[in-house]
Amino acid sequence: MPSQTDIRQQITDQIIAALRSGNLPPWKKPWKSLNGPHRNVVSQRSYSGVNPLLLEISSQRFDFTSSLWGTFRQWKELGGKVKKRPAEVKPGAWGTTIVFTKPVTKTKTDSDGTESEDKYWILRTYTVFNLDQVEGPFDHLRTTVNEQASTFEQFEQADELIEATGADIRNGSQAAYIPSGDYITLPPKESFDSAADFAETAFHELAHWTEPPHRLNWDRKGEGYAMGELRAEIAACYIATELCIPHSERLDKSAAYVQHWLRSLENDNRAIFRASSQASRAADYLLSFVRSPEDQPAPSESQVGTC
């Protein structure tokens, strides 16, 4: 069984390889497969933390068009069967490994005999398969190209979320969050190349808006400016995916930081977990303004992922 360090390193290596590939970063979901966030076929809950990145890497690799996933047993219990691994796919590479955090509490005794509880999280791995990898009575779950295309026009959801937050957003020459005044500046919507570009830019700045102590108390100083940008960038993409808004093709911000992100990930195999976990928290916080109570994720699921 792989150790906690091995698991973190394997996950980090996948993200590093995706960044080095020259393709879109793994949090930039392509237009053609946009049909909502990656979610479990049984619970219908969205995966969070680092798991959407891992699932998107597999989706891009195998050209999956569905966002539904399940374990081998879940698909079997639903009356389906995972397709045989293609000959060109290496053994063990047909399924996608995701992670789930489990809290563990241990009692420790100090030198003076005082007992205290030490709580920490351990990682567990699961293998899931995409709907496109499964045979069975699932035609009702498959999204057609026309259905996907119709979701691209639903930008009202972006405006609804932006307004619902109550954030102080002012016109400006650049997109920025101003911590000293707790407000956001955005250029006029018509100055952006597309509505998707405007929405994703607004989501990025709103992710920064969650930073103050009276919201999520997100400390950017510990890991530097570029890692703060990484977390906001991932959060913006998580929100866009949740609202079925096609991601913009702007890569200027991402490209400028790729080398820094690579160095950070290479030096610390916990970095991507911290970044993606914070991105999930920021996305969930912002989406809570427009989600109904029953759509809110369970607390444990917003840490790293759900299965």
Rosetta blueprint (number, residue, H / E / L):
1 M L
2 P L
3 S L
4 Q H
5 T H
6 D H
7 I H
8 R H
9 Q H
10 Q H
11 I H
12 T H
13 D H
14 Q H
15 I H
16 I H
17 A H
18 A H
19 L H
20 R H
21 S L
22 G L
23 N L
24 L L
25 P L
26 P L
27 W L
28 K L
29 K L
30 P L
31 W H
32 K H
33 S H
34 L L
35 N L
36 G L
37 P L
38 H L
39 R E
40 N E
41 V L
42 V L
43 S L
44 Q L
45 R L
46 S E
47 Y L
48 S L
49 G L
50 V L
51 N H
52 P H
53 L H
54 L H
55 L H
56 E H
57 I H
58 S H
59 S H
60 Q H
61 R H
62 F H
63 D L
64 F L
65 T L
66 S L
67 S L
68 L E
69 W E
70 G E
71 T E
72 F H
73 R H
74 Q H
75 W H
76 K H
77 E H
78 L L
79 G L
80 G L
81 K E
82 V E
83 K L
84 K L
85 R L
86 P L
87 A L
88 E L
89 V L
90 K L
91 P L
92 G L
93 A L
94 W L
95 G L
96 T E
97 T E
98 I E
99 V E
100 F E
101 T E
102 K E
103 P E
104 V E
105 T E
106 K E
107 T E
108 K E
109 T E
110 D L
111 S L
112 D L
113 G L
114 T L
115 E E
116 S E
117 E E
118 D E
119 K E
120 Y E
121 W E
122 I E
123 L E
124 R E
125 T E
126 Y E
127 T E
128 V E
129 F E
130 N E
131 L H
132 D H
133 Q H
134 V E
135 E E
136 G L
137 P L
138 F L
139 D H
140 H H
141 L H
142 R L
143 T L
144 T L
145 V H
146 N H
147 E H
148 Q H
149 A H
150 S H
151 T H
152 F L
153 E L
154 Q L
155 F L
156 E H
157 Q H
158 A H
159 D H
160 E H
161 L H
162 I H
163 E H
164 A H
165 T L
166 G L
167 A L
168 D L
169 I E
170 R E
171 N E
172 G L
173 S L
174 Q L
175 A L
176 A E
177 Y E
178 I E
179 P L
180 S L
181 G L
182 D L
183 Y E
184 I E
185 T E
186 L E
187 P L
188 P L
189 K H
190 E H
191 S H
192 F L
193 D L
194 S L
195 A H
196 A H
197 D H
198 F H
199 A H
200 E H
201 T H
202 A H
203 F H
204 H H
205 E H
206 L H
207 A H
208 H H
209 W H
210 T L
211 E L
212 P L
213 P L
214 H L
215 R L
216 L L
217 N L
218 W L
219 D L
220 R L
221 K L
222 G L
223 E L
224 G L
225 Y H
226 A H
227 M H
228 G H
229 E H
230 L H
231 R H
232 A H
233 E H
234 I H
235 A H
236 A H
237 C H
238 Y H
239 I H
240 A H
241 T H
242 E H
243 L L
244 C L
245 I L
246 P L
247 H L
248 S L
249 E L
250 R L
251 L L
252 D H
253 K H
254 S H
255 A H
256 A H
257 Y H
258 V H
259 Q H
260 H H
261 W H
262 L H
263 R H
264 S H
265 L H
266 E H
267 N H
268 D L
269 N L
270 R L
271 A H
272 I H
273 F H
274 R H
275 A H
276 S H
277 S H
278 Q H
279 A H
280 S H
281 R H
282 A H
283 A H
284 D H
285 Y H
286 L H
287 L H
288 S L
289 F L
290 V L
291 R L
292 S L
293 P H
294 E H
295 D H
296 Q L
297 P L
298 A L
299 P H
300 S H
301 E H
302 S H
303 Q L
304 V L
305 G L
306 T L
307 C L
